[in-house]
Amino acid sequence: MNGTNVIRAAQSASPAPANGLSGPSGPSLRLKQIQDYQILARVRLKERLNGSPTSATLYDLLMRDQLTAIKRQPHA
């Protein structure tokens, strides 16, 4: 059951980097990307604390991708 939840969470979180490349730009997009990153960080911490290293590793990768997208956006 936990694996299903992780996949759903990952699917909802993964479109954010793609939006950063082709969507609207500016401070609002950057703020949204940072908020998404914070959500990923909270979920990753919960996965680590629950003893699910595979799921936590998945979130590590998603967080890295999200951080890359944030860095590509111009600063406000």
Residue frames relative to the residue before (quaternion, step in Angstrom):
aa qw qx qy qz dx dy dz
M 1.0000 0.0000 0.0000 0.0000 0.00 0.00 0.00
N 0.6419 0.5329 -0.3299 0.4417 3.59 0.96 -0.81
G 0.6247 0.5459 -0.3400 0.4429 3.59 1.02 -0.74
T 0.6297 0.5278 -0.3315 0.4637 3.58 1.04 -0.73
N 0.6511 0.5152 -0.3140 0.4605 3.57 0.95 -0.84
V 0.6383 0.5271 -0.3264 0.4562 3.56 0.99 -0.81
I 0.6562 0.5072 -0.3203 0.4578 3.58 0.90 -0.87
R 0.6525 0.5053 -0.3230 0.4633 3.59 0.90 -0.83
A 0.6635 0.4940 -0.3092 0.4693 3.58 0.91 -0.88
A 0.6574 0.5075 -0.3136 0.4603 3.57 0.94 -0.84
Q 0.6430 0.5188 -0.3343 0.4534 3.59 0.96 -0.76
S 0.6787 0.4769 -0.3049 0.4680 3.58 0.94 -0.78
A 0.7026 0.4709 -0.2688 0.4608 3.57 1.09 -0.61
S 0.6549 0.5862 -0.3278 0.3465 3.59 0.98 -0.68
P 0.6091 0.5590 -0.4065 0.3889 3.72 0.92 -0.39
A 0.5088 0.6856 -0.4198 0.3079 3.64 1.09 -0.46
P 0.6756 0.4725 -0.3380 0.4540 3.69 0.78 -0.79
A 0.6301 0.5313 -0.3485 0.4463 3.61 0.99 -0.70
N 0.6272 0.5316 -0.3330 0.4617 3.59 1.03 -0.73
G 0.6250 0.5617 -0.3304 0.4297 3.55 1.07 -0.71
L 0.6950 0.4703 -0.2795 0.4665 3.57 1.12 -0.52
S 0.8298 0.2247 -0.0934 0.5022 3.60 0.96 -0.74
G 0.6239 0.5729 -0.3385 0.4098 3.61 1.21 -0.24
P 0.7452 -0.3494 0.2794 0.4944 3.54 -1.24 -0.35
S 0.2802 -0.7606 0.5603 0.1704 3.55 -1.08 0.63
G 0.4845 0.6723 -0.4868 0.2761 3.51 -1.31 0.05
P 0.7732 -0.3865 0.2485 0.4371 3.52 -1.34 0.01
S 0.6475 0.5344 -0.3456 0.4192 3.62 0.93 -0.76
L 0.6483 0.4997 -0.3204 0.4769 3.60 1.00 -0.75
R 0.6495 0.5168 -0.3182 0.4581 3.56 0.94 -0.87
L 0.6421 0.5168 -0.3187 0.4680 3.58 0.97 -0.84
K 0.6429 0.5179 -0.3158 0.4677 3.59 0.96 -0.85
Q 0.6589 0.5061 -0.3094 0.4625 3.58 0.94 -0.85
I 0.6462 0.5043 -0.3210 0.4744 3.59 1.00 -0.77
Q 0.6381 0.5150 -0.3253 0.4709 3.59 0.99 -0.79
D 0.6345 0.5195 -0.3238 0.4719 3.59 1.00 -0.81
Y 0.6350 0.5284 -0.3210 0.4632 3.57 1.02 -0.81
Q 0.6503 0.5143 -0.3146 0.4622 3.58 0.97 -0.83
I 0.6225 0.5289 -0.3335 0.4707 3.59 1.04 -0.75
L 0.6457 0.5138 -0.3143 0.4694 3.57 0.93 -0.91
A 0.6491 0.5279 -0.3203 0.4444 3.59 0.96 -0.85
R 0.6544 0.5055 -0.3163 0.4651 3.60 0.97 -0.82
V 0.6699 0.4890 -0.3030 0.4694 3.58 0.92 -0.90
R 0.6244 0.5426 -0.3327 0.4528 3.57 1.00 -0.82
L 0.6504 0.5119 -0.3156 0.4641 3.58 0.94 -0.87
K 0.6435 0.5127 -0.3245 0.4666 3.59 0.95 -0.82
E 0.6458 0.5163 -0.3194 0.4631 3.58 0.98 -0.83
R 0.6446 0.5116 -0.3201 0.4695 3.60 0.97 -0.83
L 0.6908 0.4842 -0.2842 0.4556 3.58 0.89 -0.94
N 0.6735 0.4796 -0.2911 0.4813 3.59 1.13 -0.59
G 0.5135 -0.6827 0.3982 0.3341 3.57 1.26 0.07
S 0.5068 0.6248 -0.4348 0.4047 3.57 1.06 0.72
P 0.1321 -0.8493 0.5052 0.0775 3.61 0.35 1.21
T 0.6127 0.5487 -0.3653 0.4360 3.62 1.03 -0.63
S 0.6715 0.4800 -0.2916 0.4834 3.57 0.89 -0.91
A 0.6444 0.5183 -0.3257 0.4582 3.58 0.94 -0.83
T 0.6328 0.5228 -0.3302 0.4661 3.59 1.02 -0.73
L 0.6037 0.5429 -0.3474 0.4692 3.58 1.05 -0.73
Y 0.6833 0.4721 -0.2860 0.4779 3.57 0.91 -0.88
D 0.5609 0.5727 -0.3874 0.4553 3.60 1.13 -0.54
L 0.6814 0.4875 -0.2837 0.4664 3.57 0.91 -0.93
L 0.6488 0.5084 -0.3149 0.4706 3.58 0.97 -0.82
M 0.6479 0.5123 -0.3169 0.4663 3.57 1.00 -0.81
R 0.6310 0.5274 -0.3358 0.4593 3.59 1.00 -0.75
D 0.6578 0.5019 -0.3021 0.4734 3.57 0.97 -0.87
Q 0.6532 0.5123 -0.3092 0.4640 3.56 0.97 -0.85
L 0.6508 0.5120 -0.3141 0.4643 3.58 0.96 -0.84
T 0.6176 0.5342 -0.3368 0.4688 3.58 1.04 -0.73
A 0.6584 0.5011 -0.3046 0.4718 3.59 0.96 -0.84
I 0.6318 0.5216 -0.3337 0.4663 3.60 1.01 -0.76
K 0.6695 0.5105 -0.3025 0.4468 3.58 0.91 -0.87
R 0.6435 0.5314 -0.3221 0.4469 3.61 1.11 -0.58
Q 0.6184 0.5507 -0.3453 0.4417 3.58 1.19 -0.48
P 0.5017 -0.6384 0.4790 0.3336 3.59 -1.04 0.70
H 0.5235 -0.6321 0.4680 0.3278 3.55 -1.13 0.62
A 0.5537 -0.6206 0.4480 0.3282 3.53 -1.17 0.65
